[in-house]
Amino acid sequence: MPDVPAETPLRIGFVLTPSMLVTGTALPYEMWMAAGDFRHAASRRPAPLRLHLIAAAATNASGRLALTPDSSLADSPVLDVVYLPALWRHPETIQQHLAALPQWLLAQHRSGAQIAAVSTGVGLLAATGLLDGRAATTHWYYFERFARTYPAVDLKRDFFITRSGSLHCAASINSLADVTVHLIERFLDRPTAQHVERNFSHEIRRSYAENHYLDGGSAPSPDELVIEAQAWIEDNLASSDSIADLARRLGVGVRTLERRFRAATGVSPRTLWQRRRIALAKDLLLKSNLAVSDIAWRVGYQDAGYFTRLFQREMLVTPSEYRQTVRPKLFRAGAPVGVKEIYTAEKQEKIV
């Protein structure tokens, strides 16, 4: 039997700088490690991941908790993903000690790397000029200084995540976790990304797709029929209507609706409908004490067994197992944390 060719290693690089916020590097590093462990357990083969800690300055200092680099900018490999850290206190002062970093980032970008910058570390990416004329975000406390320093950047103050081509900006460490799950799914697969998502800050996660600004695309779809269909689905998640009923309501045939919906969204209307129902079910499992059968009914499934199988196919765990994962971390005396509170909590996070 012929040998199975080895997979090309996926190289993930984490830039280390003086006065960096180590949490912004440790969290995505651990998430990629978990992704590798999951792939290894599933395939019984070593995961094709190589994680690199790369010193961007002559000193090994990397914040208040020291990390040991395994390479410098000069001898680092060509990477598939590059992470830039958040910086404490005065980012511009730190950047003065990183003279070689902009050219290195430009070279990695030319080689096709995805670059993810978080919080005040977005300034490291902006200093290359790559963000000129492109969308970006940063920590709210840094907005005004960032806008003055990089006036050519299209600063999106109302978004926690932006993406312009291969450039990803996250306003906070929580948002960087969303970006990381997105990248894991892109480079590995969805089951691995779901595994990582379930095990890292699941109680405060929001969908990457729903919370990022994509440069060059401001509307969900240019097709008014698809927008109308999506709006109806969102407002009628538990409806017993069929796709044929929805098509008749919109005055088109089922095949026309399916074709235009797939062209605009990449999925069928039934798939979107199911995913939105699962999203509502996740929210109810997280924030309520409703029985699984009651939740199934509330999201439009009369058969709790079918709902459980569908949920497990989508999330790789049963509804009960999902609840056991997320509830111990979130529930406490008083009302559950809501979306507004989560947003406020992120807005109040301050870099000093």
C-alpha positions as CSV (number, residue, x, y, z in Angstrom):
1,M,0.0,0.0,0.0
2,P,1.5,3.4,-0.9
3,D,2.5,5.8,1.8
4,V,0.0,8.5,2.6
5,P,1.7,11.8,1.8
6,A,2.3,14.0,4.8
7,E,0.2,17.1,5.2
8,T,2.0,20.4,4.6
9,P,2.4,22.0,8.1
10,L,0.3,25.0,8.9
11,R,2.6,27.6,10.3
12,I,1.2,30.0,12.9
13,G,3.4,32.8,14.2
14,F,2.9,34.9,17.3
15,V,5.0,38.1,17.4
16,L,6.5,39.0,20.8
17,T,7.2,42.6,21.6
18,P,8.3,44.5,24.7
19,S,5.4,45.7,26.9
20,M,2.9,43.4,25.2
21,L,-0.3,42.1,26.8
22,V,0.5,38.4,27.0
23,T,-3.1,37.3,27.3
24,G,-3.7,38.5,23.7
25,T,-1.1,36.0,22.6
26,A,-1.6,33.2,25.1
27,L,-5.3,32.8,24.3
28,P,-5.1,32.2,20.5
29,Y,-1.9,30.1,21.1
30,E,-3.9,27.8,23.4
31,M,-6.8,27.7,21.0
32,W,-4.6,26.5,18.1
33,M,-3.0,24.0,20.5
34,A,-6.5,22.7,21.3
35,A,-7.3,22.5,17.6
36,G,-4.1,20.5,17.0
37,D,-4.9,18.1,19.9
38,F,-8.5,17.6,18.5
39,R,-7.2,16.8,15.0
40,H,-4.6,14.4,16.5
41,A,-7.2,12.6,18.5
42,A,-9.5,12.3,15.5
43,S,-7.0,11.0,13.0
44,R,-4.4,9.3,15.3
45,R,-1.8,11.2,13.3
46,P,0.3,14.2,14.5
47,A,-1.6,17.4,13.7
48,P,0.0,19.4,10.9
49,L,0.5,22.5,13.0
50,R,3.7,24.4,13.8
51,L,3.4,27.3,16.3
52,H,6.2,29.8,16.5
53,L,7.0,32.5,19.0
54,I,8.9,35.3,17.2
55,A,10.8,38.0,18.9
56,A,10.4,41.4,17.2
57,A,13.0,43.2,19.2
58,A,16.5,42.4,20.4
59,T,15.3,42.0,24.0
60,N,13.5,38.9,25.0
61,A,11.1,40.9,27.2
62,S,7.5,40.2,26.3
63,G,5.4,41.9,28.9
64,R,4.9,41.2,32.6
65,L,4.9,37.4,32.0
66,A,7.9,36.5,30.0
67,L,7.6,34.2,26.9
68,T,10.6,32.6,25.3
69,P,10.8,33.1,21.6
70,D,12.0,30.3,19.3
71,S,13.1,32.6,16.5
72,S,13.7,36.2,15.5
73,L,12.2,38.1,12.6
74,A,15.3,37.5,10.6
75,D,15.2,33.7,10.9
76,S,11.4,33.1,11.1
77,P,9.8,30.9,8.5
78,V,7.2,32.0,6.0
79,L,3.9,31.8,7.9
80,D,0.3,31.1,7.1
81,V,-1.1,33.1,10.0
82,V,0.6,36.0,11.9
83,Y,-0.7,37.3,15.3
84,L,0.2,40.8,16.5
85,P,-0.2,41.4,20.2
86,A,-1.9,44.1,22.2
87,L,0.5,46.7,23.7
88,W,0.4,48.3,27.1
89,R,0.3,52.0,27.8
90,H,1.9,53.9,24.9
91,P,1.9,51.9,21.6
92,E,3.8,54.5,19.6
93,T,6.7,54.4,22.1
94,I,7.0,50.6,21.8
95,Q,6.9,50.8,18.0
96,Q,10.1,52.8,18.0
97,H,11.9,49.7,19.2
98,L,10.5,47.6,16.4
99,A,12.1,49.1,13.3
100,A,12.4,45.8,11.4
101,L,8.8,44.7,12.0
102,P,7.0,46.7,9.3
103,Q,9.1,45.3,6.5
104,W,8.8,41.8,7.9
105,L,5.0,42.1,8.0
106,L,5.0,43.3,4.4
107,A,7.0,40.3,3.3
108,Q,4.7,37.9,5.2
109,H,1.7,39.6,3.6
110,R,3.2,39.3,0.1
111,S,3.7,35.6,0.8
112,G,0.0,35.2,1.5
113,A,-0.2,35.2,5.3
114,Q,-3.4,36.0,7.1
115,I,-2.5,38.7,9.7
116,A,-4.6,39.2,12.9
117,A,-4.0,42.2,15.1
118,V,-5.7,42.9,18.4
119,S,-6.5,46.0,20.3
120,T,-3.7,48.6,20.4
121,G,-1.6,46.1,18.4
122,V,-3.6,47.1,15.3
123,G,-1.2,50.1,15.3
124,L,1.7,47.7,14.4
125,L,-0.3,46.6,11.3
126,A,-1.3,50.2,10.4
127,A,2.4,51.3,10.6
128,T,3.1,49.1,7.5
129,G,0.6,51.1,5.4
130,L,-1.3,47.9,4.6
131,L,-4.4,49.3,6.2
132,D,-4.4,52.6,4.3
133,G,-7.8,53.0,2.6
134,R,-9.0,49.8,4.3
135,A,-11.3,49.1,7.2
136,A,-9.8,48.5,10.7
137,T,-10.9,48.7,14.3
138,T,-9.0,48.9,17.6
139,H,-9.6,49.3,21.3
140,W,-12.2,52.0,22.1
141,Y,-9.8,53.8,24.4
142,Y,-7.3,54.2,21.5
143,F,-9.8,55.4,18.9
144,E,-8.9,59.1,18.9
145,R,-5.1,58.6,19.0
146,F,-5.3,55.9,16.3
147,A,-7.4,58.2,14.1
148,R,-4.8,61.0,14.4
149,T,-1.8,58.8,13.9
150,Y,-3.3,56.8,10.9
151,P,-5.7,59.2,9.2
152,A,-5.6,57.1,6.0
153,V,-7.2,54.1,7.7
154,D,-10.9,53.7,7.6
155,L,-11.6,53.3,11.3
156,K,-14.8,51.4,12.1
157,R,-15.6,52.4,15.6
158,D,-18.9,50.4,15.7
159,F,-17.4,47.0,15.0
160,F,-15.4,44.7,17.2
161,I,-14.0,42.9,14.2
162,T,-13.0,44.0,10.7
163,R,-11.6,42.0,7.8
164,S,-10.1,43.5,4.6
165,G,-8.7,40.7,2.5
166,S,-6.1,38.8,4.6
167,L,-6.0,41.5,7.3
168,H,-8.0,41.0,10.5
169,C,-8.4,43.5,13.3
170,A,-10.0,42.7,16.6
171,A,-11.0,45.4,19.1
172,S,-10.6,43.2,22.2
173,I,-9.2,39.8,23.2
174,N,-12.7,38.3,23.2
175,S,-13.1,39.4,19.6
176,L,-9.7,37.9,18.8
177,A,-11.1,34.6,20.0
178,D,-13.9,34.9,17.4
179,V,-11.3,35.7,14.7
180,T,-9.3,32.6,15.8
181,V,-12.3,30.3,15.6
182,H,-12.9,31.7,12.1
183,L,-9.3,31.0,11.0
184,I,-9.3,27.5,12.5
185,E,-12.4,26.7,10.4
186,R,-10.8,28.2,7.3
187,F,-7.5,26.4,7.6
188,L,-8.7,23.1,9.2
189,D,-12.4,22.3,9.3
190,R,-15.7,23.1,11.0
191,P,-15.8,20.3,13.5
192,T,-12.4,21.4,14.9
193,A,-13.5,25.0,15.0
194,Q,-16.7,24.0,16.9
195,H,-14.7,22.0,19.4
196,V,-12.4,24.9,20.1
197,E,-15.4,27.3,20.3
198,R,-17.2,25.1,22.8
199,N,-14.1,25.0,25.1
200,F,-13.0,28.7,25.0
201,S,-15.2,31.4,26.5
202,H,-18.4,29.9,25.0
203,E,-20.6,31.9,27.3
204,I,-19.5,35.2,25.8
205,R,-19.0,34.2,22.2
206,R,-20.9,35.9,19.4
207,S,-20.9,34.7,15.8
208,Y,-17.9,36.0,13.8
209,A,-20.2,36.2,10.8
210,E,-22.7,38.5,12.6
211,N,-20.2,40.8,14.3
212,H,-17.5,41.6,11.8
213,Y,-17.2,44.3,9.1
214,L,-16.1,42.9,5.8
215,D,-14.3,45.5,3.7
216,G,-16.1,45.9,0.4
217,G,-19.4,44.4,1.6
218,S,-21.9,46.3,3.8
219,A,-25.2,44.5,3.0
220,P,-26.0,40.8,3.6
221,S,-27.1,40.5,0.0
222,P,-27.7,42.7,-3.1
223,D,-30.7,40.5,-3.9
224,E,-33.9,42.0,-2.5
225,L,-35.7,38.7,-2.7
226,V,-33.1,37.0,-0.6
227,I,-33.1,39.9,1.9
228,E,-36.9,39.6,2.2
229,A,-36.6,35.8,2.6
230,Q,-34.0,36.2,5.3
231,A,-36.1,38.8,7.2
232,W,-39.1,36.5,7.1
233,I,-37.1,33.6,8.4
234,E,-35.6,35.7,11.3
235,D,-39.1,36.8,12.3
236,N,-40.7,33.3,12.0
237,L,-38.1,30.9,13.2
238,A,-40.7,28.6,14.9
239,S,-43.1,28.6,12.0
240,S,-44.4,25.3,10.6
241,D,-44.4,26.7,7.1
242,S,-42.3,25.0,4.4
243,I,-39.8,26.4,1.9
244,A,-42.6,26.0,-0.6
245,D,-44.9,28.2,1.5
246,L,-42.1,30.8,1.8
247,A,-41.6,30.8,-2.0
248,R,-45.3,31.3,-2.6
249,R,-45.4,34.2,-0.1
250,L,-42.6,35.8,-2.1
251,G,-44.3,35.1,-5.4
252,V,-41.6,32.9,-6.9
253,G,-41.1,29.2,-7.5
254,V,-39.1,27.0,-5.0
255,R,-36.3,26.4,-7.5
256,T,-35.9,30.2,-8.1
257,L,-35.8,30.9,-4.4
258,E,-33.3,28.1,-3.9
259,R,-31.1,29.2,-6.7
260,R,-31.0,32.9,-5.8
261,F,-30.6,32.2,-2.1
262,R,-27.6,29.9,-2.7
263,A,-26.0,32.4,-5.1
264,A,-26.3,35.2,-2.5
265,T,-25.5,33.3,0.7
266,G,-23.8,30.1,-0.3
267,V,-26.4,28.0,1.6
268,S,-30.0,26.9,1.0
269,P,-32.9,28.7,2.8
270,R,-33.6,25.5,4.7
271,T,-30.0,25.4,5.9
272,L,-30.1,29.0,7.1
273,W,-33.4,28.4,8.7
274,Q,-32.1,25.4,10.6
275,R,-28.9,27.3,11.7
276,R,-30.9,30.2,13.0
277,R,-33.1,27.8,15.0
278,I,-30.1,26.2,16.4
279,A,-28.7,29.6,17.4
280,L,-31.9,30.4,19.2
281,A,-31.8,27.0,20.9
282,K,-28.3,27.6,22.1
283,D,-29.4,31.0,23.6
284,L,-32.3,29.3,25.4
285,L,-30.1,26.5,26.7
286,L,-27.6,29.1,28.0
287,K,-30.1,31.5,29.6
288,S,-33.1,29.5,30.6
289,N,-34.1,26.5,32.6
290,L,-36.5,25.2,29.9
291,A,-36.5,21.5,29.3
292,V,-34.9,20.4,26.0
293,S,-38.4,19.3,24.7
294,D,-39.8,22.8,25.5
295,I,-36.8,24.5,23.7
296,A,-37.4,22.2,20.7
297,W,-41.0,23.3,20.5
298,R,-40.1,27.0,20.9
299,V,-37.7,26.9,17.9
300,G,-40.1,25.0,15.7
301,Y,-39.5,21.3,16.2
302,Q,-42.4,19.2,17.4
303,D,-40.2,16.1,17.7
304,A,-37.7,16.6,20.5
305,G,-35.7,13.6,19.3
306,Y,-35.3,15.0,15.8
307,F,-34.3,18.3,17.3
308,T,-31.7,16.6,19.5
309,R,-30.2,14.7,16.5
310,L,-30.1,17.9,14.4
311,F,-28.5,19.9,17.2
312,Q,-25.9,17.2,17.7
313,R,-25.1,17.0,14.0
314,E,-24.6,20.8,14.0
315,M,-22.8,21.3,17.3
316,L,-21.3,17.7,17.8
317,V,-22.8,17.6,21.3
318,T,-26.4,17.0,22.5
319,P,-28.4,19.9,23.8
320,S,-28.0,18.6,27.4
321,E,-24.2,18.3,27.0
322,Y,-24.0,21.8,25.5
323,R,-25.9,23.2,28.5
324,Q,-23.6,21.4,30.9
325,T,-20.6,23.0,29.1
326,V,-21.8,26.6,29.1
327,R,-24.1,27.1,32.2
328,P,-21.6,26.5,35.0
329,K,-19.4,29.3,33.6
330,L,-22.2,31.9,33.2
331,F,-25.0,31.4,35.7
332,R,-24.9,33.3,39.0
333,A,-27.2,35.2,41.3
334,G,-29.3,37.7,39.4
335,A,-30.2,37.8,35.7
336,P,-28.2,36.1,33.0
337,V,-25.7,38.2,31.1
338,G,-27.4,39.6,28.0
339,V,-26.1,40.9,24.7
340,K,-26.3,44.5,25.9
341,E,-24.3,43.7,29.1
342,I,-21.7,41.8,27.1
343,Y,-21.3,44.8,24.8
344,T,-21.0,47.2,27.7
345,A,-18.5,45.0,29.4
346,E,-16.2,45.1,26.3
347,K,-16.6,48.8,26.0
348,Q,-15.5,49.3,29.6
349,E,-12.4,47.3,29.2
350,K,-9.6,49.9,29.5
351,I,-5.9,49.8,28.6
352,V,-3.9,51.9,31.0
